[in-house]
């Protein structure tokens, strides 16, 4: 799934790789205005500078040419292999198409819609971009290099070493820098285009994929495929200034010509996240303190079993404390959003083999929270084993802004379910992991030997299903 926006900013073209179509989104209303049949498994799309044509690469070894006025296919160009990324020169005369299978780039004459040249580049090329002056094309190769093409001669003029599995690249509007995502390094390499030297390496999220730069050149937006976030890079300092939660498995990202919005295509969700790129919102509200107050009230916590901290609290609902913390607000979904994480350390000093521990934790299912969370994509739950600390944690995470505060009641219930399950499972899980249960005393009240009565509600609303490590099954909810 890839996204490209027309030069006038009125339309976004999104490839739908599973049903051989391209969706056209009206950016004023954020609705789909047309669906265009193209070749098999369409991958990437590029639009000519005058906005009249869109070039779509397909797995059927063709490029579909769309007339954007009528949103119909007017030509199909045959390639020498599976077409990947595509980009068009600033003067609109050429389109450069990645052919990853044979490590080449095909050059299309847009006047005749025919292939005019084939250029050999590095191993498994991923993306190609053109500098604003049109003199160079940068091609990322999965073999940790970037090939630089002289567009006047359509030959490779330089090869630059970057990070592991270099994936995508974007050039700043002034042409001075190229930003390359390194998928397996979780970094972005910054290339000085004048010298051809890597001037900075920036740590970002997990499995960085696409990258797009704002029209003013001040920010670079990087989609992180494996952790469902977008990293925002300040191009003046080449550091990450914000991390924004989006949909699952984000891939394509594009910024509107006026720089006010970034559209992110989420592969696993079949959604597009719209990011407000503005530095601040009118009357911004930090919901963190309000959410913490609301959770304390919902949990009816006694003063003797709570410790309030900065943007969160620790609650002794049993022998194992539960830590709830809110992040600083970050722009996402067009609003200020806070991340709320409830974490309980269940086992420490795990002594079984690391792979066995990971397999055991991965196999844990928590059907109660899983069913409950079906009503909201803003909340997620999970178990995690950290090999560095040899500890196991149970975590419930939610993302909240002014538009979804109604989900907080669902999040609260999920926290209680997960915490109750963690307390019940702790000793049996520690036995299987050959670890210890980290019972910690409250600073003033000491070790809590009982369990808060609020946590007992799980036995009132959920019917236990057996005596396995996870006591609940998929059909255990009762009215």
Residue pairs with C-beta under 8 A, 6 or more apart in sequence:
1 14
1 15
1 16
1 17
1 251
1 252
1 265
1 266
1 267
2 14
2 15
2 43
2 44
2 45
2 251
2 252
2 265
3 12
3 13
3 14
3 45
3 252
3 253
3 254
3 263
3 264
3 265
3 272
4 12
4 13
4 45
4 46
4 47
4 54
4 254
5 11
5 12
5 13
5 27
5 47
5 254
5 255
5 256
5 257
5 263
6 12
6 13
6 47
6 51
6 68
7 47
7 49
7 50
7 51
7 257
8 51
8 257
9 27
9 256
9 257
9 258
10 26
10 27
10 28
11 24
11 25
11 26
11 27
11 33
11 68
12 24
12 25
12 27
12 254
12 263
12 272
13 22
13 23
13 24
13 25
13 45
13 47
13 54
13 56
13 66
14 22
14 23
14 24
14 25
14 45
14 252
14 265
14 272
15 22
15 38
15 42
15 43
15 44
15 45
15 56
16 22
16 23
16 42
17 41
17 42
17 43
17 59
18 41
20 37
20 38
20 39
20 40
20 41
20 42
20 58
21 35
21 36
21 37
21 38
21 42
22 35
22 36
22 38
22 42
22 45
22 54
22 56
22 64
22 66
23 32
23 34
23 35
23 36
24 32
24 33
24 34
24 35
24 36
24 71
25 31
25 32
25 33
25 263
25 272
26 32
26 33
27 256
27 261
27 263
30 274
34 71
36 66
36 71
36 72
36 73
37 73
38 56
38 58
38 64
38 66
38 73
39 56
39 58
39 59
39 60
39 62
39 63
39 64
39 76
40 58
40 59
40 60
41 58
41 59
41 60
42 56
42 57
42 58
42 59
42 64
43 56
43 57
43 58
43 59
43 83
43 84
43 85
44 56
44 57
44 83
44 84
44 85
44 86
45 54
45 55
45 56
45 57
45 86
46 54
46 55
46 86
46 87
46 88
46 95
47 53
47 54
47 55
47 68
47 88
48 54
48 55
48 88
48 92
48 110
49 88
49 90
49 91
49 92
50 92
51 68
52 67
52 68
52 69
53 65
53 66
53 67
53 68
53 74
53 110
54 65
54 66
54 68
55 63
55 64
55 65
55 66
55 86
55 88
55 95
55 97
55 108
55 110
56 63
56 64
56 65
56 66
56 86
57 63
57 79
57 83
57 84
57 85
57 86
57 97
57 98
58 64
58 83
59 82
59 83
61 78
61 79
61 80
61 81
61 82
61 83
62 76
62 77
62 78
62 79
62 83
63 76
63 77
63 79
63 83
63 86
63 95
63 97
63 108
64 73
64 75
64 76
65 73
65 74
65 75
65 76
65 77
65 113
66 72
66 73
66 74
67 73
67 74
75 113
77 108
77 113
77 114
77 115
78 115
79 97
79 99
79 106
79 115
80 99
80 102
80 104
80 106
80 115
80 118
81 99
81 100
81 101
81 102
81 104
82 99
82 100
82 101
83 97
83 98
83 99
83 106
84 97
84 98
84 99
84 100
84 125
84 126
84 127
85 97
85 98
85 126
85 127
85 128
85 168
86 95
86 96
86 97
86 98
86 128
87 95
87 96
87 128
87 129
87 130
87 137
88 94
88 95
88 96
88 110
88 130
89 95
89 96
89 130
89 134
89 151
90 130
90 132
90 133
90 134
91 134
92 110
93 109
93 110
93 111
94 107
94 108
94 109
94 110
94 116
94 151
95 107
95 108
95 110
96 105
96 106
96 107
96 108
96 128
96 130
96 137
96 149
97 105
97 106
97 107
97 108
97 128
98 105
98 125
98 126
98 127
98 128
98 139
99 105
99 106
99 118
99 125
100 124
100 125
100 126
103 120
103 121
103 122
103 123
103 124
103 125
103 141
104 118
104 119
104 120
104 121
104 125
105 118
105 119
105 121
105 125
105 128
105 137
105 139
105 149
106 115
106 117
106 118
107 115
107 116
107 117
107 118
107 119
107 154
108 114
108 115
108 116
109 115
109 116
116 154
117 154
119 149
119 154
119 155
119 156
120 156
121 139
121 141
121 147
121 149
121 156
122 139
122 141
122 142
122 143
122 145
122 146
122 147
122 159
123 141
123 142
123 143
123 145
124 141
124 142
124 143
125 139
125 140
125 141
125 142
125 147
126 139
126 140
126 141
126 142
126 166
126 167
126 168
127 139
127 140
127 167
127 168
127 169
128 137
128 138
128 139
128 140
128 149
128 169
129 137
129 138
129 169
129 170
129 171
129 178
130 136
130 137
130 151
130 171
131 137
131 138
131 171
131 175
131 193
132 171
132 173
132 174
132 175
133 175
134 151
135 150
135 151
135 152
136 148
136 149
136 150
136 151
136 157
136 193
137 148
137 149
137 151
138 146
138 147
138 148
138 149
138 169
138 171
138 178
138 180
138 191
139 146
139 147
139 148
139 149
139 169
140 146
140 162
140 166
140 167
140 168
140 169
140 180
140 181
141 147
141 166
142 165
142 166
142 167
142 183
144 161
144 162
144 163
144 164
144 165
144 166
144 182
145 159
145 160
145 161
145 162
145 166
146 159
146 160
146 162
146 166
146 169
146 178
146 180
146 191
147 156
147 158
147 159
148 156
148 157
148 158
148 159
148 160
148 196
149 155
149 156
149 157
150 156
150 157
158 196
160 191
160 196
160 197
160 198
161 198
162 180
162 182
162 189
162 191
162 198
163 180
163 182
163 184
163 185
163 187
163 188
163 189
163 201
164 182
164 183
164 184
164 185
165 182
165 183
165 184
165 185
166 180
166 181
166 182
166 183
166 189
167 180
167 181
167 182
167 183
167 208
167 209
168 180
168 181
168 208
168 209
168 210
168 211
169 178
169 179
169 180
169 181
169 211
170 178
170 179
170 211
170 212
170 213
170 220
171 177
171 178
171 179
171 193
171 213
172 178
172 179
172 213
172 217
172 235
173 213
173 215
173 216
173 217
174 217
175 193
176 192
176 193
176 194
177 190
177 191
177 192
177 193
177 199
177 235
178 190
178 191
178 193
179 188
179 189
179 190
179 191
179 211
179 213
179 220
179 222
179 233
179 235
180 188
180 189
180 190
180 191
180 211
181 187
181 188
181 204
181 208
181 209
181 210
181 211
181 222
182 188
182 189
182 208
183 207
183 208
183 209
183 225
184 207
186 203
186 204
186 205
186 206
186 207
186 208
186 224
187 201
187 202
187 203
187 204
187 208
188 201
188 202
188 204
188 208
188 211
188 220
188 222
188 231
188 233
189 198
189 200
189 201
189 202
190 198
190 199
190 200
190 201
190 202
190 238
191 197
191 198
191 199
192 198
192 199
199 238
200 238
202 233
202 238
202 239
202 240
203 240
204 222
204 224
204 231
204 233
204 240
205 222
205 224
205 226
205 227
205 229
205 230
205 231
205 243
206 224
206 225
206 226
206 227
207 224
207 225
207 226
207 227
208 222
208 223
208 224
208 225
208 231
209 222
209 223
209 224
209 225
209 250
209 251
210 222
210 223
210 250
210 251
210 252
210 253
211 220
211 221
211 222
211 223
211 253
212 220
212 221
212 253
212 254
212 255
212 262
213 219
213 220
213 221
213 235
213 255
214 220
214 221
214 255
214 259
214 277
215 255
215 257
215 258
215 259
216 259
217 235
218 234
218 235
218 236
219 232
219 233
219 234
219 235
219 241
219 277
220 232
220 233
220 235
221 230
221 231
221 232
221 233
221 253
221 255
221 262
221 264
221 275
221 277
222 230
222 231
222 232
222 233
222 253
223 230
223 246
223 250
223 251
223 252
223 253
223 264
224 230
224 231
224 250
225 249
225 250
225 251
228 245
228 246
228 247
228 248
228 249
228 250
228 266
229 243
229 244
229 245
229 246
229 250
230 243
230 244
230 246
230 250
230 253
230 262
230 264
230 273
230 275
231 240
231 242
231 243
231 244
232 240
232 241
232 242
232 243
232 244
233 239
233 240
233 241
234 240
234 241
242 330
242 331
243 330
244 275
244 330
244 331
244 332
244 337
245 330
245 332
245 337
245 339
245 399
246 264
246 266
246 273
246 275
246 332
247 264
247 266
247 268
247 269
247 271
247 272
247 273
247 377
248 266
248 267
248 268
248 269
248 377
249 266
249 267
249 268
249 269
250 264
250 265
250 266
250 267
250 273
251 265
251 266
251 267
252 263
252 264
252 265
253 262
253 263
253 264
253 265
254 262
254 263
255 261
255 262
255 263
255 277
256 262
256 263
259 277
260 276
260 277
260 278
261 274
261 275
261 276
261 277
262 274
262 275
262 277
263 272
263 273
263 274
263 275
264 272
264 273
264 274
264 275
265 272
266 272
266 273
269 377
273 332
273 333
274 333
274 334
275 331
275 332
275 333
275 334
276 331
276 334
276 335
277 331
278 331
281 331
281 335
281 336
284 329
284 336
285 336
285 402
286 328
286 329
286 336
286 338
287 329
287 336
287 338
287 400
287 401
287 402
287 405
288 311
288 326
288 327
288 328
288 329
288 338
288 340
289 311
289 326
291 326
291 338
291 340
291 400
291 408
292 311
292 312
292 313
292 324
292 326
294 408
295 313
295 324
295 340
295 408
295 412
295 415
296 306
296 313
298 409
298 412
299 315
299 317
299 412
299 416
299 454
300 454
301 313
301 315
301 317
301 452
304 442
304 444
304 445
305 315
305 316
305 317
305 442
305 445
305 448
305 452
306 313
306 314
306 315
306 316
307 313
307 314
307 442
307 443
309 325
311 325
311 326
311 327
311 328
312 323
312 324
312 325
312 326
313 323
313 324
314 321
314 322
314 323
314 324
315 321
315 322
315 324
316 322
316 442
316 445
316 448
317 419
317 423
317 448
317 451
317 452
317 454
317 455
318 419
318 423
318 448
318 450
318 451
318 452
318 455
319 423
319 437
319 439
319 440
319 447
319 448
319 449
320 344
320 345
320 346
320 422
320 423
320 426
320 437
320 438
320 439
320 440
321 344
321 440
321 442
322 342
322 343
322 344
322 415
322 419
323 342
323 343
323 344
324 340
324 341
324 342
324 343
324 415
325 340
325 341
325 343
326 338
326 339
326 340
326 341
327 338
327 339
327 340
327 341
328 338
329 336
329 337
329 338
330 336
330 337
330 338
330 339
331 337
332 399
332 401
333 401
333 403
335 401
335 402
335 403
336 401
336 402
337 399
337 400
337 401
338 399
338 400
338 401
339 397
339 398
339 399
340 397
340 398
340 399
340 400
340 411
341 395
341 396
341 397
342 395
342 396
342 397
342 415
342 418
342 419
343 393
343 394
343 395
344 393
344 394
344 395
344 418
344 419
344 422
344 423
345 391
345 392
345 393
345 438
346 392
346 393
346 394
346 422
346 425
346 426
346 429
346 430
346 437
347 391
347 392
347 426
347 429
347 430
347 433
347 435
347 436
347 437
347 438
348 389
348 390
348 391
348 435
348 436
348 437
348 438
349 390
349 391
349 435
349 436
350 357
350 385
350 390
350 391
350 392
350 433
350 434
350 435
351 390
351 433
351 434
351 435
352 360
352 432
352 433
352 434
354 387
357 385
357 387
357 392
357 433
358 385
358 387
360 432
360 433
361 383
361 384
361 385
361 392
364 383
364 469
364 470
365 470
366 381
366 383
366 417
366 418
366 421
366 470
366 472
367 470
367 472
367 473
367 474
367 476
368 417
368 421
368 458
368 462
368 472
368 476
368 477
369 381
369 396
369 414
369 417
369 418
369 421
370 381
370 474
371 474
371 477
372 410
372 413
372 414
372 417
373 379
373 380
373 381
373 410
373 414
375 407
375 410
376 404
376 407
376 410
376 411
378 398
378 399
378 400
378 404
378 407
378 411
379 396
379 397
379 398
379 399
379 407
379 410
379 411
379 414
380 396
380 397
380 398
381 395
381 396
381 397
381 414
381 418
382 394
382 395
382 397
383 392
383 393
383 394
383 395
384 392
384 393
384 395
385 391
385 392
386 392
386 393
390 435
391 435
391 438
392 429
392 433
392 435
394 418
394 419
394 421
394 422
395 418
396 411
396 414
396 415
396 418
398 407
398 408
398 411
400 407
400 408
400 411
416 454
416 455
416 457
416 458
417 458
417 462
419 455
420 451
420 455
420 456
420 458
421 458
421 470
421 471
421 472
423 451
423 455
424 471
425 469
425 470
426 437
427 437
428 469
429 469
430 436
430 437
432 469
439 447
440 447
441 447
441 448
442 448
461 477
461 478
462 472
462 476
462 477
462 478
463 476
463 478
464 471
464 472
464 476
465 471
465 472
465 473
465 475
465 476
466 473
